[in-house]
């Protein structure tokens, strides 16, 4: 895995690949404020840990003890 793939923050394309959806869908979700993201200058970024937590919450796994 490259250093870029290990980064804490991801762009829309990296996030799409990470969660298995299209980049267009990620951007649609941003517009609806349906996915955690933040702006840094003119860039929209996604924190890998926040996205992982968001996925786990949506899957009902956030409070499981067997991690």
Buried (B, 14 or more C-beta within 10 A) or exposed (E): EEEEEEEEBBBBEBBBBBBEBEBEBBBEBBEEEEBBBEEEEEEBBBBBEBBEBBBBEEEEEEEEEEE
